Amino acid sequence: MAKREYVVPAGMENIVEKKRYSPGVRVGDLVFVSGMLGRDDNLNIIHEPERQFVQLFENMKKVLETAGADFGDVIELVGYFTELQRDFPIYQTVRDRYITGDLPAQTVIGVRELSTPGLLLELKCVAALKS
């Protein structure tokens, strides 16, 4: 089995303790970022869509940076939306603030609900570190 390195940025230890998963896992030159949510460091949900998506990307940024990556290294995004038609344009606007270079592969899925009421999007990614 490949060696795994857990990626837990400062301030996200409560995810491991309370939710029982790692925010990210590095295997070789790949970083797998768990589904990020628009929650603050105390796991409180931000309810306004644009602010929730900004917080989600800020959370993802913390995981990527802790692993030695940035948004330019992201090769795949997978998003699960509870209000896909309403929120996808807002998401695209926020995403384009963070993903400014080469575009990653992207999958977008509409779902009925996420793990906690009030969440509008769960977004995970894979990044490939520069050799």
C-alpha positions as CSV (number, residue, x, y, z in Angstrom):
1,M,0.0,0.0,0.0
2,A,1.2,3.5,-0.8
3,K,2.4,5.7,2.1
4,R,-0.3,8.1,3.2
5,E,0.4,11.5,4.8
6,Y,-2.6,13.1,6.5
7,V,-3.0,16.8,5.8
8,V,-4.6,18.6,8.7
9,P,-4.1,22.4,8.7
10,A,-4.0,24.4,11.9
11,G,-7.6,25.1,12.9
12,M,-9.0,22.0,11.3
13,E,-8.1,19.5,14.0
14,N,-11.7,19.5,15.1
15,I,-12.7,17.9,11.8
16,V,-10.5,14.9,12.7
17,E,-11.7,14.9,16.3
18,K,-15.4,15.6,15.8
19,K,-16.1,14.4,12.3
20,R,-13.6,11.5,12.1
21,Y,-12.0,12.2,8.7
22,S,-8.8,13.9,7.4
23,P,-9.2,17.2,5.5
24,G,-6.7,15.9,3.0
25,V,-4.4,12.9,2.3
26,R,-1.2,13.1,0.3
27,V,-0.1,10.0,-1.6
28,G,3.1,10.5,-3.5
29,D,2.7,13.6,-5.7
30,L,-1.1,13.6,-5.4
31,V,-3.2,15.4,-2.8
32,F,-6.8,14.3,-2.2
33,V,-8.8,17.1,-0.5
34,S,-11.9,15.9,1.3
35,G,-15.2,17.5,0.5
36,M,-14.8,21.0,1.8
37,L,-17.8,23.0,3.2
38,G,-18.6,26.6,3.9
39,R,-18.0,26.4,7.6
40,D,-15.8,28.5,9.9
41,D,-13.2,27.1,12.2
42,N,-15.8,26.3,14.8
43,L,-17.8,24.3,12.2
44,N,-20.5,26.9,12.0
45,I,-22.2,27.1,8.6
46,I,-22.2,30.4,6.7
47,H,-25.6,30.7,5.2
48,E,-25.3,33.3,2.4
49,P,-24.4,31.5,-0.8
50,E,-21.5,33.6,-2.0
51,R,-19.9,33.9,1.4
52,Q,-20.4,30.1,2.0
53,F,-18.6,29.4,-1.3
54,V,-15.8,31.8,-0.4
55,Q,-15.3,30.1,2.9
56,L,-15.3,26.7,1.3
57,F,-12.5,27.8,-1.1
58,E,-10.6,29.4,1.8
59,N,-10.9,26.1,3.7
60,M,-9.7,24.2,0.6
61,K,-6.8,26.7,0.2
62,K,-5.6,25.9,3.8
63,V,-5.5,22.1,3.0
64,L,-3.7,22.6,-0.3
65,E,-1.1,25.0,1.2
66,T,-0.5,22.6,4.1
67,A,0.2,19.9,1.6
68,G,2.6,22.1,-0.4
69,A,0.1,22.8,-3.2
70,D,-2.0,25.7,-4.5
71,F,-5.0,26.1,-6.8
72,G,-2.7,26.0,-9.8
73,D,-2.0,22.4,-8.9
74,V,-5.7,21.3,-8.8
75,I,-6.4,18.8,-11.6
76,E,-10.0,17.8,-10.7
77,L,-12.9,19.4,-8.8
78,V,-16.1,17.5,-7.9
79,G,-19.0,19.5,-6.5
80,Y,-22.3,18.4,-4.9
81,F,-24.9,21.1,-4.9
82,T,-28.3,21.1,-3.1
83,E,-29.6,24.0,-5.3
84,L,-27.6,23.4,-8.5
85,Q,-29.5,25.7,-10.9
86,R,-29.7,28.6,-8.5
87,D,-26.1,28.4,-7.1
88,F,-23.9,27.2,-9.9
89,P,-23.5,30.7,-11.5
90,I,-22.5,32.0,-8.0
91,Y,-20.1,29.1,-7.6
92,Q,-18.5,29.8,-11.0
93,T,-17.9,33.4,-10.1
94,V,-16.2,32.5,-6.8
95,R,-14.3,29.6,-8.3
96,D,-12.8,31.9,-11.0
97,R,-11.3,34.1,-8.2
98,Y,-9.3,31.1,-7.0
99,I,-8.7,29.0,-10.2
100,T,-7.1,31.5,-12.5
101,G,-4.7,29.4,-14.6
102,D,-5.1,26.1,-16.3
103,L,-8.6,24.7,-15.8
104,P,-9.1,21.5,-13.9
105,A,-11.5,18.7,-14.9
106,Q,-14.8,19.3,-13.2
107,T,-17.9,17.3,-12.3
108,V,-21.0,19.0,-11.0
109,I,-23.8,17.0,-9.3
110,G,-27.2,18.0,-7.9
111,V,-28.1,16.3,-4.7
112,R,-31.1,16.5,-2.4
113,E,-29.1,17.1,0.8
114,L,-25.7,17.2,2.4
115,S,-24.5,16.1,5.8
116,T,-25.8,19.2,7.6
117,P,-28.9,21.4,6.9
118,G,-27.9,24.7,5.4
119,L,-25.0,23.5,3.4
120,L,-25.3,24.4,-0.3
121,L,-22.2,22.8,-1.7
122,E,-19.6,20.2,-0.9
123,L,-16.5,20.4,-3.1
124,K,-13.6,18.0,-3.2
125,C,-10.5,18.1,-5.3
126,V,-7.3,16.3,-6.4
127,A,-4.1,18.2,-6.9
128,A,-0.8,17.1,-8.5
129,L,2.3,18.5,-6.9
130,K,5.1,19.8,-9.0
131,S,8.0,17.4,-9.3
